């Protein structure tokens, strides 16, 4: 299998935490691509792609979306509480979406594409055989980290580029941002948006997808449900190979929830 790995960040985030990604990256035989909006910055490993040059729609989306748009007042339909600002921050999370959809839409002969956030530390090397066993399913369009009662964790995604609907799905997700349809949704962060488009394809096209996150079929579901909901990657099979040090975990570059390290 020929597989590409995609991430997205800029020079400021590289200096803050992203350098740990490249210092520890040890996956074998995958082509690594970094999408960045910084014209003068080059990632230390793999190929660097200037996002605004390659995907001008991303730059247009960023420039036309008011900075205070994320502070719009909305309330959670379940709890009744005001939504946290990140749940309405369409711009902050748009760069990675435009990046990995661009690679899928301009596929260079890859069988699969992995997207992972850049706030990661890598431990166990993997290769295409591992990906085929743990991630790839011939009859599934994508592999994702689902969470019961909450949006998926989209800091990691795998796309089966041989599936007949993958390119169409990537174009649809791209268009949700480019046409501003995103602002018709309840929430605007990428995890919510990706879920909506995934579910749309499951319902309207009968697409199957592979959930490696938290499901009721997991034998430890009841025991670990609360912890898994907050950081499902750490409890999944992915926790054995790398650590997604999201949020406050960036300080220590380690997730206390990760049972594998």
FIDO-33641 format. One record per residue (C-alpha): residue number from 1; residue in three letters; x, y, z. Coordinates in nm, 3 decimals, always signed. Layout:
<nodes>
<node NUM, "Ala", <X, Y, Z>>
...
</nodes>
This chain:
<nodes>
<node 1, "Unk", <+0.000, +0.000, +0.000>>
<node 2, "Unk", <+0.112, +0.351, -0.080>>
<node 3, "Unk", <+0.016, +0.589, +0.201>>
<node 4, "Unk", <+0.057, +0.961, +0.261>>
<node 5, "Unk", <+0.060, +1.134, +0.599>>
<node 6, "Unk", <-0.068, +1.491, +0.618>>
<node 7, "Unk", <-0.044, +1.753, +0.890>>
<node 8, "Unk", <-0.095, +2.128, +0.908>>
<node 9, "Unk", <+0.069, +2.407, +1.107>>
<node 10, "Unk", <+0.257, +2.736, +1.076>>
<node 11, "Unk", <+0.593, +2.862, +1.199>>
<node 12, "Unk", <+0.452, +2.996, +1.527>>
<node 13, "Unk", <+0.295, +2.662, +1.615>>
<node 14, "Unk", <+0.610, +2.479, +1.506>>
<node 15, "Unk", <+0.816, +2.683, +1.752>>
<node 16, "Unk", <+0.556, +2.638, +2.025>>
<node 17, "Unk", <+0.507, +2.260, +2.005>>
<node 18, "Unk", <+0.520, +2.133, +1.646>>
<node 19, "Unk", <+0.895, +2.072, +1.656>>
<node 20, "Unk", <+0.821, +1.770, +1.876>>
<node 21, "Unk", <+0.620, +1.619, +1.589>>
<node 22, "Unk", <+0.917, +1.628, +1.351>>
<node 23, "Unk", <+1.177, +1.540, +1.615>>
<node 24, "Unk", <+0.996, +1.214, +1.697>>
<node 25, "Unk", <+0.824, +1.125, +1.368>>
<node 26, "Unk", <+0.926, +0.766, +1.290>>
<node 27, "Unk", <+0.658, +0.613, +1.067>>
<node 28, "Unk", <+0.818, +0.410, +0.791>>
<node 29, "Unk", <+0.758, +0.425, +0.416>>
<node 30, "Unk", <+0.492, +0.698, +0.419>>
<node 31, "Unk", <+0.521, +1.025, +0.228>>
<node 32, "Unk", <+0.486, +1.315, +0.474>>
<node 33, "Unk", <+0.319, +1.642, +0.369>>
<node 34, "Unk", <+0.293, +1.960, +0.575>>
<node 35, "Unk", <+0.041, +2.226, +0.472>>
<node 36, "Unk", <+0.120, +2.575, +0.600>>
<node 37, "Unk", <-0.012, +2.923, +0.540>>
<node 38, "Unk", <+0.335, +3.070, +0.605>>
<node 39, "Unk", <+0.499, +3.139, +0.270>>
<node 40, "Unk", <+0.858, +3.145, +0.402>>
<node 41, "Unk", <+0.855, +2.848, +0.638>>
<node 42, "Unk", <+0.970, +2.497, +0.540>>
<node 43, "Unk", <+0.900, +2.193, +0.757>>
<node 44, "Unk", <+1.214, +1.998, +0.857>>
<node 45, "Unk", <+1.081, +1.666, +0.723>>
<node 46, "Unk", <+0.883, +1.567, +0.417>>
<node 47, "Unk", <+0.730, +1.801, +0.161>>
<node 48, "Unk", <+0.598, +2.146, +0.254>>
<node 49, "Unk", <+0.296, +2.280, +0.065>>
<node 50, "Unk", <+0.195, +2.645, +0.080>>
<node 51, "Unk", <-0.173, +2.620, +0.163>>
<node 52, "Unk", <-0.280, +2.962, +0.041>>
<node 53, "Unk", <-0.106, +2.914, -0.293>>
<node 54, "Unk", <-0.232, +2.560, -0.343>>
<node 55, "Unk", <-0.583, +2.622, -0.209>>
<node 56, "Unk", <-0.673, +2.991, -0.257>>
<node 57, "Unk", <-1.024, +2.912, -0.133>>
<node 58, "Unk", <-0.874, +2.866, +0.213>>
<node 59, "Unk", <-0.721, +3.214, +0.212>>
<node 60, "Unk", <-1.049, +3.361, +0.088>>
<node 61, "Unk", <-1.242, +3.183, +0.363>>
<node 62, "Unk", <-1.004, +3.308, +0.633>>
<node 63, "Unk", <-1.007, +3.666, +0.504>>
<node 64, "Unk", <-1.384, +3.696, +0.465>>
<node 65, "Unk", <-1.474, +3.543, +0.803>>
<node 66, "Unk", <-1.485, +3.815, +1.073>>
<node 67, "Unk", <-1.246, +3.750, +1.364>>
<node 68, "Unk", <-1.528, +3.794, +1.614>>
<node 69, "Unk", <-1.754, +3.543, +1.435>>
<node 70, "Unk", <-1.653, +3.276, +1.688>>
<node 71, "Unk", <-1.794, +3.488, +1.970>>
<node 72, "Unk", <-2.148, +3.459, +1.841>>
<node 73, "Unk", <-2.376, +3.356, +2.125>>
<node 74, "Unk", <-2.514, +3.004, +2.083>>
<node 75, "Unk", <-2.641, +2.756, +2.339>>
<node 76, "Unk", <-2.593, +2.382, +2.358>>
<node 77, "Unk", <-2.928, +2.219, +2.278>>
<node 78, "Unk", <-2.871, +1.947, +2.538>>
<node 79, "Unk", <-2.723, +2.133, +2.835>>
<node 80, "Unk", <-2.865, +2.478, +2.765>>
<node 81, "Unk", <-2.524, +2.631, +2.844>>
<node 82, "Unk", <-2.350, +2.880, +2.622>>
<node 83, "Unk", <-2.117, +2.707, +2.378>>
<node 84, "Unk", <-1.744, +2.733, +2.432>>
<node 85, "Unk", <-1.575, +2.963, +2.184>>
<node 86, "Unk", <-1.381, +2.686, +2.007>>
<node 87, "Unk", <-1.707, +2.522, +1.901>>
<node 88, "Unk", <-1.776, +2.824, +1.680>>
<node 89, "Unk", <-1.420, +2.883, +1.562>>
<node 90, "Unk", <-1.449, +2.796, +1.194>>
<node 91, "Unk", <-1.122, +2.964, +1.093>>
<node 92, "Unk", <-0.895, +2.803, +1.352>>
<node 93, "Unk", <-0.977, +2.453, +1.229>>
<node 94, "Unk", <-1.023, +2.520, +0.857>>
<node 95, "Unk", <-0.656, +2.499, +0.759>>
<node 96, "Unk", <-0.622, +2.127, +0.817>>
<node 97, "Unk", <-0.949, +2.051, +0.640>>
<node 98, "Unk", <-0.843, +2.243, +0.332>>
<node 99, "Unk", <-0.505, +2.069, +0.352>>
<node 100, "Unk", <-0.606, +1.703, +0.364>>
<node 101, "Unk", <-0.899, +1.747, +0.125>>
<node 102, "Unk", <-0.657, +1.906, -0.122>>
<node 103, "Unk", <-0.428, +1.605, -0.104>>
<node 104, "Unk", <-0.720, +1.366, -0.154>>
<node 105, "Unk", <-0.858, +1.565, -0.446>>
<node 106, "Unk", <-0.513, +1.577, -0.608>>
<node 107, "Unk", <-0.421, +1.217, -0.527>>
<node 108, "Unk", <-0.074, +1.117, -0.637>>
<node 109, "Unk", <-0.156, +0.748, -0.661>>
<node 110, "Unk", <-0.202, +0.685, -0.290>>
<node 111, "Unk", <-0.407, +0.397, -0.158>>
<node 112, "Unk", <-0.464, +0.577, +0.170>>
<node 113, "Unk", <-0.419, +0.916, +0.332>>
<node 114, "Unk", <-0.364, +0.967, +0.706>>
<node 115, "Unk", <-0.429, +1.306, +0.863>>
<node 116, "Unk", <-0.291, +1.378, +1.209>>
<node 117, "Unk", <-0.269, +1.700, +1.409>>
<node 118, "Unk", <+0.080, +1.841, +1.466>>
<node 119, "Unk", <+0.067, +1.844, +1.848>>
<node 120, "Unk", <+0.187, +1.484, +1.864>>
<node 121, "Unk", <+0.480, +1.280, +1.992>>
<node 122, "Unk", <+0.559, +0.954, +1.815>>
<node 123, "Unk", <+0.668, +0.634, +1.989>>
<node 124, "Unk", <+0.631, +0.309, +1.798>>
<node 125, "Unk", <+0.726, +0.299, +1.429>>
<node 126, "Unk", <+0.456, +0.169, +1.196>>
<node 127, "Unk", <+0.445, +0.084, +0.829>>
<node 128, "Unk", <+0.192, +0.006, +0.557>>
<node 129, "Unk", <+0.130, -0.345, +0.693>>
<node 130, "Unk", <+0.026, -0.200, +1.029>>
<node 131, "Unk", <-0.199, +0.054, +0.858>>
<node 132, "Unk", <-0.364, -0.212, +0.646>>
<node 133, "Unk", <-0.437, -0.424, +0.953>>
<node 134, "Unk", <-0.547, -0.153, +1.195>>
<node 135, "Unk", <-0.686, +0.126, +0.976>>
<node 136, "Unk", <-0.774, +0.016, +0.626>>
<node 137, "Unk", <-1.096, -0.161, +0.539>>
<node 138, "Unk", <-1.165, -0.227, +0.172>>
<node 139, "Unk", <-1.537, -0.161, +0.210>>
<node 140, "Unk", <-1.500, +0.155, +0.423>>
<node 141, "Unk", <-1.444, +0.509, +0.302>>
<node 142, "Unk", <-1.273, +0.639, +0.614>>
<node 143, "Unk", <-1.154, +0.541, +0.961>>
<node 144, "Unk", <-1.224, +0.773, +1.253>>
<node 145, "Unk", <-1.217, +0.806, +1.631>>
<node 146, "Unk", <-1.582, +0.809, +1.732>>
<node 147, "Unk", <-1.707, +0.908, +2.077>>
<node 148, "Unk", <-2.043, +0.817, +2.223>>
<node 149, "Unk", <-2.266, +1.118, +2.283>>
<node 150, "Unk", <-2.008, +1.361, +2.145>>
<node 151, "Unk", <-1.850, +1.463, +1.817>>
<node 152, "Unk", <-1.566, +1.249, +1.688>>
<node 153, "Unk", <-1.199, +1.323, +1.758>>
<node 154, "Unk", <-1.076, +1.449, +1.422>>
<node 155, "Unk", <-0.714, +1.498, +1.520>>
<node 156, "Unk", <-0.668, +1.169, +1.336>>
<node 157, "Unk", <-0.839, +1.042, +1.022>>
<node 158, "Unk", <-0.765, +0.776, +0.764>>
<node 159, "Unk", <-0.907, +0.785, +0.412>>
<node 160, "Unk", <-0.934, +0.488, +0.178>>
<node 161, "Unk", <-0.846, +0.650, -0.154>>
<node 162, "Unk", <-0.963, +0.346, -0.349>>
<node 163, "Unk", <-1.318, +0.379, -0.222>>
<node 164, "Unk", <-1.554, +0.513, -0.492>>
<node 165, "Unk", <-1.693, +0.788, -0.267>>
<node 166, "Unk", <-1.377, +0.928, -0.105>>
<node 167, "Unk", <-1.308, +1.200, -0.363>>
<node 168, "Unk", <-1.673, +1.302, -0.367>>
<node 169, "Unk", <-1.673, +1.321, +0.014>>
<node 170, "Unk", <-1.358, +1.537, +0.016>>
<node 171, "Unk", <-1.510, +1.774, -0.239>>
<node 172, "Unk", <-1.831, +1.797, -0.038>>
<node 173, "Unk", <-1.640, +1.882, +0.281>>
<node 174, "Unk", <-1.430, +2.138, +0.094>>
<node 175, "Unk", <-1.747, +2.299, -0.043>>
<node 176, "Unk", <-1.913, +2.323, +0.300>>
<node 177, "Unk", <-1.639, +2.572, +0.391>>
<node 178, "Unk", <-1.599, +2.742, +0.054>>
<node 179, "Unk", <-1.971, +2.816, +0.015>>
<node 180, "Unk", <-2.006, +2.923, +0.382>>
<node 181, "Unk", <-2.259, +2.645, +0.432>>
<node 182, "Unk", <-2.065, +2.574, +0.751>>
<node 183, "Unk", <-2.235, +2.869, +0.918>>
<node 184, "Unk", <-2.574, +2.701, +0.874>>
<node 185, "Unk", <-2.459, +2.419, +1.104>>
<node 186, "Unk", <-2.506, +2.408, +1.480>>
<node 187, "Unk", <-2.128, +2.410, +1.540>>
<node 188, "Unk", <-1.835, +2.515, +1.320>>
<node 189, "Unk", <-1.526, +2.331, +1.447>>
<node 190, "Unk", <-1.389, +2.062, +1.218>>
<node 191, "Unk", <-1.486, +1.761, +1.430>>
<node 192, "Unk", <-1.852, +1.857, +1.417>>
<node 193, "Unk", <-1.842, +1.949, +1.048>>
<node 194, "Unk", <-1.659, +1.631, +0.945>>
<node 195, "Unk", <-1.912, +1.424, +1.139>>
<node 196, "Unk", <-2.202, +1.591, +0.960>>
<node 197, "Unk", <-2.060, +1.518, +0.615>>
<node 198, "Unk", <-1.962, +1.163, +0.714>>
<node 199, "Unk", <-2.313, +1.092, +0.844>>
<node 200, "Unk", <-2.462, +1.250, +0.532>>
<node 201, "Unk", <-2.272, +1.002, +0.314>>
<node 202, "Unk", <-2.364, +0.712, +0.539>>
<node 203, "Unk", <-2.734, +0.796, +0.516>>
<node 204, "Unk", <-2.763, +0.915, +0.157>>
<node 205, "Unk", <-2.506, +0.693, -0.014>>
<node 206, "Unk", <-2.495, +0.389, +0.211>>
<node 207, "Unk", <-2.125, +0.446, +0.281>>
<node 208, "Unk", <-1.958, +0.235, +0.550>>
<node 209, "Unk", <-1.694, +0.383, +0.780>>
<node 210, "Unk", <-1.465, +0.222, +1.036>>
<node 211, "Unk", <-1.483, +0.350, +1.394>>
<node 212, "Unk", <-1.170, +0.273, +1.597>>
<node 213, "Unk", <-1.280, +0.498, +1.880>>
<node 214, "Unk", <-1.530, +0.447, +2.159>>
<node 215, "Unk", <-1.832, +0.231, +2.084>>
<node 216, "Unk", <-2.076, +0.035, +2.295>>
<node 217, "Unk", <-1.918, -0.283, +2.154>>
<node 218, "Unk", <-1.593, -0.207, +2.334>>
<node 219, "Unk", <-1.567, -0.447, +2.631>>
<node 220, "Unk", <-1.444, -0.165, +2.856>>
<node 221, "Unk", <-1.714, +0.076, +2.745>>
<node 222, "Unk", <-1.881, +0.131, +3.082>>
<node 223, "Unk", <-1.559, +0.142, +3.278>>
<node 224, "Unk", <-1.375, +0.395, +3.066>>
<node 225, "Unk", <-1.654, +0.586, +2.896>>
<node 226, "Unk", <-1.591, +0.919, +3.070>>
<node 227, "Unk", <-1.214, +0.916, +3.022>>
<node 228, "Unk", <-1.240, +0.797, +2.664>>
<node 229, "Unk", <-1.486, +1.071, +2.579>>
<node 230, "Unk", <-1.229, +1.334, +2.669>>
<node 231, "Unk", <-0.931, +1.177, +2.490>>
<node 232, "Unk", <-1.032, +0.878, +2.282>>
<node 233, "Unk", <-0.706, +0.862, +2.085>>
<node 234, "Unk", <-0.509, +0.784, +2.399>>
<node 235, "Unk", <-0.729, +0.482, +2.474>>
<node 236, "Unk", <-0.744, +0.354, +2.118>>
<node 237, "Unk", <-0.500, +0.137, +1.925>>
<node 238, "Unk", <-0.336, +0.462, +1.815>>
<node 239, "Unk", <-0.222, +0.530, +2.171>>
<node 240, "Unk", <+0.031, +0.251, +2.131>>
<node 241, "Unk", <+0.214, +0.430, +1.850>>
<node 242, "Unk", <+0.186, +0.801, +1.926>>
<node 243, "Unk", <+0.045, +1.050, +2.173>>
<node 244, "Unk", <-0.185, +1.334, +2.069>>
<node 245, "Unk", <-0.092, +1.601, +2.325>>
<node 246, "Unk", <-0.390, +1.825, +2.266>>
<node 247, "Unk", <-0.493, +2.124, +2.472>>
<node 248, "Unk", <-0.321, +2.165, +2.809>>
<node 249, "Unk", <-0.123, +1.843, +2.745>>
<node 250, "Unk", <+0.109, +2.040, +2.517>>
<node 251, "Unk", <+0.297, +2.168, +2.821>>
<node 252, "Unk", <+0.425, +1.823, +2.918>>
<node 253, "Unk", <+0.391, +1.675, +2.567>>
<node 254, "Unk", <+0.232, +1.374, +2.731>>
<node 255, "Unk", <-0.126, +1.265, +2.788>>
<node 256, "Unk", <-0.197, +1.127, +3.135>>
<node 257, "Unk", <-0.489, +0.933, +2.986>>
<node 258, "Unk", <-0.261, +0.729, +2.760>>
<node 259, "Unk", <-0.259, +0.379, +2.909>>
<node 260, "Unk", <+0.008, +0.262, +2.665>>
<node 261, "Unk", <+0.300, +0.481, +2.778>>
</nodes>
